[in-house]
């Protein structure tokens, strides 16, 4: 003899938990928490730009005069190939810092693919630092 009772559906038998106090059905969820990695990233990139700009300006504007008896000797940055390379490399580093700072700001304003951009920034930073060190080694060889 079989049973005529229908087995209870376990999915519909579960109780739905009540919503938290103060929240109504259909209300929008709270905004996601703000990620501060990109704020720190923008600040550090701006500091790199400020440091490279400052050092370029100090080297370009400076002029040293040495009195050697009756003869006066003037030294400028363009008298040494090392200083010329220094100014060129820091100018490129400053430009790179400006571009990546603007890109980081755009990620803060529209955080759609923020983790993907963070990974791209890490790769670009590694490639640029390797490129600068390679250029420096090549410059040292020929001077």
N, C-alpha and C positions, 0 to 999 in steps of 0.2 A: 504494500500500500504506500502510495506516495503522499507527500505532503502537499497541500494546496496553498500553503503560505508562500508568498514571493520573497526571495531573499532581499534584504535591505541594501540599497545602493550606498556604498560607503562614502562616495564623494558628496552626495547630497545630504548625507546625514551629519556631516561636520557643521559645526556652528561657525558663523562668520563673526570674527572679533569686532567689537564696536569701535567706531572711529575715536581717535583721541579727542579729549575735551577741547573745545574751541575750533575744531576743524569740521567743516561741513563736507558732505559728499559733493564731488565735482569741483572742489576748490583747487587752485593751482598748487603744485608742489613747491616747497621752498627752493630758492636758488641754490646752486651748488656752491660749496665753499671756495673762496678765492685762493688761487695757487700763487704763492709768493716767490717761487723760483724765478719767474720772469721779471719780477720787480728787481730782485737782486741782480739778475743778468743785465738789465738795462743800466743799473747803477754802476756795475763793474765796467761795462763797455763804455759808458760815458767817462769814467775815470781813466780808462786807457786812452780815449780820445784827448782828454784834457792834458794828460801827461805827455803824450806825443806832440801835441800842439805847443805846449810850453817848452819842451826841449828843442823843438825845431826853431821856435822864435828866439830862444836864448842863443843858439848856435849861429843863426843867420844875422841877428842884430849885433852880436858882440864883435868887438874889434880891440885887439890888444896892441899897444904901442910900447916898444922897448927902446930905451935910449942907450946906445952903445958908444959912448964918447960923443964925437961930433956927428955920428951917423944915427939916424932914426929908422928903426925897423918896424913895419906894420904887419900884423898877422890877422888874416880873415879866414873864414871857413873854406872858401874856394881855393885856398892855397894848398890844401892837403886833400888827396883823393879819399882818404878815410873819412874826413868830415863831409865831403860831398856825398859819399855813399850813406853816411849816417843820416843826413838830411833827406835823401831820397827814400831810404828805407822807412824812416819814421813818418814821412809824408804818406807813403802807401799804407802803413799801419794805421794812421789816423783816418784815412779814407775808408779802409776796411771797418774800422770801429764805428764810423758814422753810418755806413750802410747796414751793419748788423744791429746797431742800436735802433735804427728806424724799423728794421724787420722785427725786432723784439717788441717794440712799441705796438706794431700792428697786431702781434699775437696777443698782447694784453688787451687791446681794444676789441678784437674779435677772436676769442679763444676757441675756434672750431677744431683745429688740428694742432693744439699746443704741444702735445708730446712728440708729434712727428717733427715739428719745427725745432724743438729742443735737441732732438737727435741729429738733425741736419746741422744745427749750429755747432754741436760738438765735433762732427766730422769736418766742417769747414774750418774750425779753429785749429784742429790737428793738422790739416793740409796746409793752411797758411803758415803756421809756425814752422813746419818742416820746410816749406818753401823759403821762408826768410832765413832759416839757418843754413840751407843749401846755398842761397845767394851769398850769404856772408862768407862761407867757406870758399866759394869761388872767387870772391873779391879779395880775400886774404892771399890766395894763391898768386894772383896777378899783380899785387902791389908790393 
